[in-house]
Amino acid sequence: MRVTSKWFILSRLTKKRGGAIMINIFTLSHAMLHPFSTEGKIDPFEFKKIPKWHPYRSIWTLHSRVLERNSRTFPFKFDESALRSSRHRRYDRGESLVDTAVTAHQLELLQLSVLSSANVDGYIVEIGSYRGVTTAHLASETSKTIYAVDPFMGYGGADEDYNIFERNTRNISNINHIRLPSGSAAVDFKGDISLLFIDAVHDFSNSWFDFCAWSPKVAANGFIAMHDVDDFPGVGKTCQLINSLPAYSIWAYAPNIVIFQKS
Ligand SMILES: C[S@@+](CC[C@H](N)C(=O)[O-])C[C@H]1O[C@@H](n2cnc3c(N)ncnc32)[C@H](O)[C@@H]1O
């Protein structure tokens, strides 16, 4: 996919002069990583398997920190003109819910996207399912299979979360748990997706990787929901990149969630 090239990312992330040093570090670290892979194709989770002292891991850490710092230095927020075209809009988050960071209005929009994706062929996939609260709500709106992808290890995932996930979802027949990290699950996943909900690790490297790994499986007219777009600058950057791609338009927005539709 052309959009994953380093020049695509560089041209959109570093428009101001203050980014010059970061561009140099980015280019240097990218040149060193390039023999192994290209931007957006590197699974950040795979680096957890490499010892901390290994130079490849250090270069990667530097590389992703530069990208993250860049997201903070030049933060992105959807402005009114970008959001004007969105078909569904909530102006505040709504109430908090128990055991999930997804709020009432965000959930409302997610459920709306489940209903609207009924006529699109494909499964529903949630990347990062935590305690399964949102998963269960989504499952209640559809008879489609929902694949909940969560390894419950690393990046905060824990046995306790896994047990609660099991309890919250075990009696729901259309939820299938894939206990793998996003990258490995994407490699094995067969079939189209009508709604993809990305809500795993909230930095640029991970969220952009998740988008690059899964978006080719999303069917035409299908949806991609991104949580934490406003609270985490790296996710905001990923959404900025998605929004600049001609195939995607904003379909719904509430503070901290955006849902794109693919043409
Ligand atoms: C913010 S929580 C997800 C919240 C959930 N979507 C909800 O609505 O309640 C993030 C989850 O991502 C999981 N996670 C971490 N790394 C992951 C990866 N590489 N692939 C998939 N999930 C991952 C963690 O185990 C954690 O449970």
The ligand as an SDF file (V2000), in Angstrom:
LIG
                    3D

 27 29  0  0  0  0  0  0  0  0999 V2000
   -8.1740    0.5980   26.0470 C   0  0  0  0  0  0  0  0  0  0  0  0
   -8.2770   -1.1270   26.2720 S   0  0  0  0  0  0  0  0  0  0  0  0
   -9.5930   -1.5650   25.2020 C   0  0  0  0  0  0  0  0  0  0  0  0
  -10.9300   -1.0450   25.6690 C   0  0  0  0  0  0  0  0  0  0  0  0
  -12.1270   -1.7020   25.0370 C   0  0  0  0  0  0  0  0  0  0  0  0
  -12.1460   -1.5190   23.6040 N   0  0  0  0  0  0  0  0  0  0  0  0
  -13.3740   -1.1380   25.6210 C   0  0  0  0  0  0  0  0  0  0  0  0
  -14.1440   -0.5110   24.8920 O   0  0  0  0  0  0  0  0  0  0  0  0
  -13.6030   -1.3130   26.8200 O   0  0  0  0  0  0  0  0  0  0  0  0
   -6.8450   -1.6900   25.4520 C   0  0  0  0  0  0  0  0  0  0  0  0
   -6.7170   -3.2030   25.3290 C   0  0  0  0  0  0  0  0  0  0  0  0
   -5.7850   -3.4390   24.2690 O   0  0  0  0  0  0  0  0  0  0  0  0
   -5.1330   -4.6450   24.5320 C   0  0  0  0  0  0  0  0  0  0  0  0
   -3.9120   -4.7350   23.6940 N   0  0  0  0  0  0  0  0  0  0  0  0
   -2.6470   -4.3570   23.9770 C   0  0  0  0  0  0  0  0  0  0  0  0
   -1.8220   -4.6130   22.9760 N   0  0  0  0  0  0  0  0  0  0  0  0
   -2.5890   -5.1710   21.9990 C   0  0  0  0  0  0  0  0  0  0  0  0
   -2.3040   -5.6660   20.6960 C   0  0  0  0  0  0  0  0  0  0  0  0
   -1.0670   -5.6230   20.1780 N   0  0  0  0  0  0  0  0  0  0  0  0
   -3.3090   -6.1750   19.9740 N   0  0  0  0  0  0  0  0  0  0  0  0
   -4.5710   -6.2150   20.4820 C   0  0  0  0  0  0  0  0  0  0  0  0
   -4.9000   -5.7540   21.7080 N   0  0  0  0  0  0  0  0  0  0  0  0
   -3.9250   -5.2430   22.4630 C   0  0  0  0  0  0  0  0  0  0  0  0
   -4.8640   -4.6220   26.0280 C   0  0  0  0  0  0  0  0  0  0  0  0
   -4.7020   -5.9300   26.5160 O   0  0  0  0  0  0  0  0  0  0  0  0
   -6.1370   -3.9190   26.5470 C   0  0  0  0  0  0  0  0  0  0  0  0
   -7.0740   -4.8710   27.0310 O   0  0  0  0  0  0  0  0  0  0  0  0
  1  2  1  0
  2  3  1  0
  2 10  1  0
  3  4  1  0
  4  5  1  0
  5  6  1  0
  5  7  1  0
  7  8  2  0
  7  9  1  0
 10 11  1  0
 11 12  1  0
 11 26  1  0
 12 13  1  0
 13 14  1  0
 13 24  1  0
 14 15  1  0
 14 23  1  0
 15 16  2  0
 16 17  1  0
 17 18  1  0
 17 23  2  0
 18 19  1  0
 18 20  2  0
 20 21  1  0
 21 22  2  0
 22 23  1  0
 24 25  1  0
 24 26  1  0
 26 27  1  0
M  CHG  2   2   1   9  -1
M  END
$$$$
